[in-house]
Amino acid sequence: MICKRGKKGYLYLEDGTIIEGCGFGADKTISGEVVFTTSMNGYPESLTDPSYRGQILVITHPLVGNYGIPEKIRENGILRNFESEEIQVSGLVVAEETDPYKWNSSKSLHEWLKSYDIPAISDLDTRSLVKKIRTYGTMMGIISSGREIDDPRKYLEKKYDEIDFTTYVSPKSPIIHPGKSNKGIIVLVDCGIKHGILYQLYLRGYTIVRVPCNFSADKIMDYSPKGVVYGNGPSNPNLLSSLIKNYKNLMEYKIPIMGICLGHQITAIALGGKVKKMKYGHRAINKPVVDLQSQKCYITTHNHGYGILSKEDVPKDMKVWFINPDDGTIEGMIHEKLPIITTQFHPEANPGPWDVTWVFDKFDQVIKNGKP
Ligand SMILES: NC(=O)CC[C@H](N)C(=O)O
């Protein structure tokens, strides 16, 4: 095989499979949970989504890199074309890595990965790899770009499910994004949030205070917020016991809460529901969800490996709001009495489509009315 960057690359799976391809990005060997996304575009946003911490991402779309990587664009300190400041995936796997042809590309995917020390491999059969993951479930793996290794097991770290990755992506102290109007404060519990969430809250006029993942309920309430948003983030939600404890304490204040992705899962656990590991998760920008109130189907962005998998696992005080019609996963909930709403999918919808950003307007209403 002739490799464009003059180096080979390897993916070793937990079950002993060795896949050879070409290396690009950084020369490095690292372990991670191997997951796949069926998104056909939006790789700058996906690769910077902090919920991908600790994971090796396989993109099923065959050509990746065509439109390169743009310069960062910001509004009020909020990134508009990336989901966080840096690349978050541990490694990247694509069928074909291409050079960019686009007016606003400032660098190639290869150069960008290299600048963040992230290894990647290309020129392998991603279809058979994804079939394997779909058949046997998500596995741990090791990606090695530019180097062959004798004993891959040496590099295998703890299982993804056993590590709290939020400590790597949550801010150490509060960060404030002043609002456009004096509509009040929303506290955003930041366990690795996507900037798209910040932007949707900013568009609705709120001042946003991003607080560390382990911030206590009392400290959150010191800001006298109008509402609290629990955002997305990496890790097995069942590990995050202090976050769950703080959530329970916050509920005592009966403050409006919106849970997104990890926030939806934390809401479920705090209220006595069950969140379990999925076989291979939902990662895409074209997943359907049905709103059970209107019976409308929306196309949405997802990135989750855990979920509320059946109605029996929904907490008794919550009613189901959205479901995924493909596999029945619970995709959103509304509290029967308290002002709490959640979605498992991403209503900020980055990289898109924006069909469900109205969920933020719904939260605005919940704040105004003080009830769900
Ligand atoms: N995007 C997220 O918030 C992901 C939540 C959780 N880490 C999961 O994989 O299910």
The ligand as a Gaussian input file, in Angstrom:
#p B3LYP/6-31G(d) Opt

LIG

0 1
 N      -23.175000      13.945000      24.424000
 C      -23.339000      13.569000      25.694000
 O      -23.663000      14.342000      26.573000
 C      -23.015000      12.142000      25.993000
 C      -23.459000      11.620000      27.326000
 C      -22.777000      10.324000      27.735000
 N      -21.381000      10.537000      27.915000
 C      -23.027000       9.260000      26.680000
 O      -22.146000       8.898000      25.935000
 O      -24.116000       8.756000      26.591000

